[in-house]
Each structure stands twice: as structure tokens, then as C-alpha cells.
């Protein structure tokens, strides 16, 4: 992936180059590619956007700027891009996170029991948005299952889906999945959390503070790194 990023940098400036760089950025956040890879991809996207700035649409930053801002905010890369639209994208993410910090919800699990986020403040909480049809969601389920089973006294994993009880129940029936699966059938909570793609994960510490967030599929190592931000130390 680093080689591809370097090859894209040699292409002529223009929209095709921006699209290639942005597409690579999307791939780089799926799983654990390593910080060196993420930085190389971010450098390529920064270069492409600096050479060919994109116009805003009704004061909304185009997606490549949002993707760049997400990588900086959540993947901890750096960017030398000096563009007001990147600043605007960063401000949008900060505002979204402020909304998430204030959000609360009560949803039913597969057995009809109600679970309320704010009532779990004595533990760290990982809120996971997923679906049975989503391959990256399924790929990170073993890691979520492992941390949920290993830290039951410290951590609660809430896995939210907008699918119906029958679909989810049938999918999970052969398993012994430890996270608490909640039904967000009208996607009300997903909208409050500004979730536009899945999987998506949010970590809250014991005081209810949002301390970490993922863009895409995470590995066990990455989940543990997120939880370390909340004070979990295996």
C-alpha cells in the first residue's frame, strides 16, 4: 500500500489523482495497516488536494477533505495541507463528537431487556455499530467477543444494529457472542452518533467521556489501543 501511495504521488495533478488517493485512504483504515502506511497514504491525499483543491458544495467540504480530517483526528496522522475546507471538515467532526458526547439512548436487546447507556457509567463502554450483512463488521466480531469476555468487570460492549430480531437472532444462534446486542431498528441512535457507514466504534471511559473512535474495521490490537485511552490496561 505504501508503494501504491508513492506511485499515485507521481501522477499528474487533477481530479483522477484525488479520487485515487481518496480511494486508497478508504482502504488504508480497514484493519491494522500500521502507522507508517497510514501516514504515507495521508501524505498522498494531502499532496493531491493541495495540487487540485476541490470546491465546496453548499459550504459542505467534499468527501476527500472529510476523509483527510478523519485520518488526522482518529488515526493520528499529520497533514501539511493548508486549506480552509480541511479546517471546516475538522470542525464538523469536532461538532459531531460533541453531539455524541451528549447522546444517551435506551434500546432493547434480543430478549426484550432495556439497556440505557447512561446507566453504565461505572464501566468503560464500547459502542459498536454493525450488521449481519457487513463483511468488515463480521471480521471484527471475534475481537469484540474476546475483549467482552476477558474484561467483564471493567467493560461493556454494546453492539447496535438496525436489523430485525429474527435476522440477528438467526445469525448469532450458532455462536456464544458475549457483547450485548441492541436493536436500533429505526436508526435513531445511529443518526445521533452520526454513523454513515459501518462498522463504527466509540469508546467511553468510566466517567462517560468519549475518548476514542474508529473509522472502519478494527483488529484486537487496535481495540485494545482504543480501550487504553479509557484506562483499560490488560
C-alpha positions in Angstrom: 0.0 0.0 0.0 2.9 2.3 0.7 4.2 1.6 -2.8 0.8 2.4 -4.3 0.7 5.7 -2.4 4.1 6.6 -3.7 3.0 5.7 -7.3 -0.1 7.9 -7.0 2.1 10.9 -6.0 3.9 10.7 -9.3 0.7 11.1 -11.3 -0.3 14.4 -12.9 -2.4 16.7 -10.8 -6.1 16.5 -11.3 -9.4 15.0 -10.1 -8.5 11.5 -11.1 -5.4 11.7 -8.8 -7.5 13.0 -6.0 -10.0 10.2 -6.4 -7.3 7.5 -6.4 -5.7 9.0 -3.3 -9.0 9.2 -1.5 -9.9 5.6 -2.5 -6.6 4.4 -1.1 -7.3 6.4 2.1 -10.6 4.4 2.5 -8.7 1.1 2.1 -5.9 2.1 4.5 -8.3 2.3 7.5 -9.7 -1.2 7.1 -7.8 -3.1 9.8 -4.3 -2.6 11.1 -2.1 -1.3 8.2 0.4 0.3 10.6 1.1 3.9 11.3 3.8 4.2 8.6 1.3 3.1 5.9 -1.4 5.4 7.2 1.0 8.4 7.1 2.1 7.5 3.6 -1.5 7.4 2.4 -2.3 10.7 4.2 0.7 12.4 2.6 -0.5 11.3 -0.8 -4.0 12.6 -0.2 -2.6 15.8 1.1 -0.5 16.3 -1.9 -3.3 15.5 -4.3 -5.7 18.0 -2.6 -3.0 20.7 -2.5 -2.4 20.4 -6.2 -6.1 20.2 -7.1 -8.3 21.8 -4.5 -12.0 20.9 -4.7 -14.9 23.3 -4.5 -17.3 23.2 -1.5 -20.8 22.2 -2.1 -23.2 24.5 -0.2 -20.5 25.1 2.4 -20.0 21.4 2.9 -16.4 20.0 2.4 -16.2 17.4 -0.3 -15.6 13.8 0.9 -11.8 13.8 0.4 -11.5 16.6 2.9 -13.7 14.8 5.4 -11.6 11.6 4.9 -8.4 13.6 5.4 -9.8 15.2 8.6 -10.9 11.8 9.9 -7.5 10.3 9.4 -5.9 13.2 11.3 -8.4 13.1 14.1 -8.9 9.4 14.6 -5.9 7.7 13.1 -3.4 10.3 14.5 -1.6 11.1 11.2 -0.3 14.5 10.3 -1.2 16.6 7.3 0.6 19.6 5.8 -2.4 20.6 3.8 -3.4 24.2 4.3 -6.9 24.5 3.1 -10.0 26.2 4.7 -12.1 23.2 3.7 -9.9 20.9 5.7 -10.3 23.2 8.7 -14.1 23.1 8.1 -14.1 19.3 7.9 -12.2 19.1 11.2 -14.7 21.5 12.8 -17.5 19.3 11.5 -16.0 16.2 13.1 -15.5 18.1 16.4 -19.1 19.2 16.4 -20.3 15.6 15.7 -18.2 14.3 18.6 -19.7 17.0 20.8 -23.2 15.7 19.9 -22.1 12.1 20.6 -20.7 13.1 24.0 -24.2 14.4 24.9 -26.1 11.5 23.4 -27.9 8.9 25.5 -30.2 6.0 24.5 -32.3 3.2 25.7 -32.7 0.2 23.4 -33.9 -3.4 23.8 -31.7 -6.4 23.5 -32.6 -9.7 21.8 -34.5 -10.8 24.9 -36.5 -7.6 25.2 -34.5 -6.2 28.1 -33.9 -2.5 28.0 -30.3 -1.1 28.2 -29.6 2.6 28.8 -26.1 4.0 28.0 -26.0 6.5 30.9 -26.7 3.8 33.4 -23.4 2.1 32.6 -21.2 4.9 33.9 -19.4 2.7 36.4 -17.7 0.8 33.5 -16.0 1.6 30.3 -18.4 1.2 27.3 -17.6 0.4 23.7 -20.5 1.2 21.4 -20.3 -0.8 18.2 -22.5 -0.3 15.1 -22.7 -3.3 12.9 -24.9 -5.5 10.7 -25.0 -9.2 9.7 -24.6 -8.4 6.0 -21.4 -6.4 6.6 -18.1 -8.4 6.0 -15.9 -5.9 7.9 -18.3 -6.0 10.8 -18.2 -9.8 10.9 -14.4 -9.7 10.7 -14.1 -7.6 13.9 -16.6 -9.7 15.8 -14.1 -12.2 17.2 -12.0 -9.3 18.7 -15.1 -7.7 20.2 -16.2 -11.1 21.6 -12.7 -11.6 23.1 -12.5 -8.3 24.9 -16.1 -8.5 26.1 -15.4 -12.0 27.6 -12.0 -11.1 29.0 -12.9 -7.8 30.8 -16.5 -8.3 32.1 -15.9 -6.4 35.3 -14.4 -3.4 33.6 -16.0 -3.2 30.2 -19.4 -3.4 28.5 -19.6 -3.9 24.7 -22.9 -2.7 23.1 -23.4 -3.9 19.5 -26.1 -1.9 17.8 -27.8 -3.0 14.6 -30.8 -1.7 12.7 -31.8 -5.2 11.6 -34.7 -7.1 13.0 -34.7 -9.5 15.9 -35.2 -12.6 13.7 -32.4 -11.8 11.3 -29.9 -11.0 14.1 -31.0 -13.9 16.3 -30.7 -16.4 13.5 -27.2 -15.1 12.7 -26.0 -15.3 16.2 -27.7 -18.5 17.2 -24.8 -20.8 16.5 -22.4 -18.6 18.4 -21.8 -17.6 22.0 -21.3 -13.9 21.3 -20.6 -12.0 24.6 -21.3 -8.4 23.6 -24.9 -7.1 24.3 -26.7 -6.8 21.0 -29.2 -4.0 20.9 -31.8 -3.3 18.2 -31.7 0.2 16.7 -34.3 -0.6 14.0 -35.2 3.0 13.1 -31.5 4.0 13.2 -32.3 6.8 15.6 -29.2 6.2 17.7 -27.0 5.7 14.6 -28.2 9.1 13.4 -27.5 10.7 16.9 -24.0 9.2 16.7 -23.5 10.5 13.1 -22.9 7.0 11.8 -22.9 6.9 8.0 -21.0 3.7 7.4 -20.3 0.5 9.4 -18.5 -0.9 11.3 -18.1 2.1 13.6 -16.9 2.0 17.2 -16.9 4.5 20.0 -15.2 4.1 23.4 -16.4 5.9 26.6 -14.4 5.9 29.8 -16.0 5.2 33.2 -17.0 8.9 33.6 -18.9 8.7 30.3 -16.3 10.7 28.3 -15.9 9.8 24.6 -12.1 9.0 24.4 -11.7 7.1 21.2 -13.4 6.4 17.9 -12.7 4.2 14.9 -13.3 5.0 11.2 -13.6 1.4 10.0 -12.8 -2.3 10.9 -10.6 -2.7 13.9 -8.3 -5.6 15.0 -7.9 -6.8 18.5 -4.7 -4.8 18.9 -6.5 -1.7 17.7 -9.4 -2.2 20.1 -7.0 -2.6 23.0 -5.3 0.6 22.0 -8.7 2.4 21.9 -9.6 1.0 25.3 -6.2 2.0 26.8 -7.4 5.6 26.1 -10.3 4.8 28.5 -7.9 3.5 31.2 -8.0 -0.2 30.4 -4.7 -1.9 30.9 -4.6 -5.7 30.3 
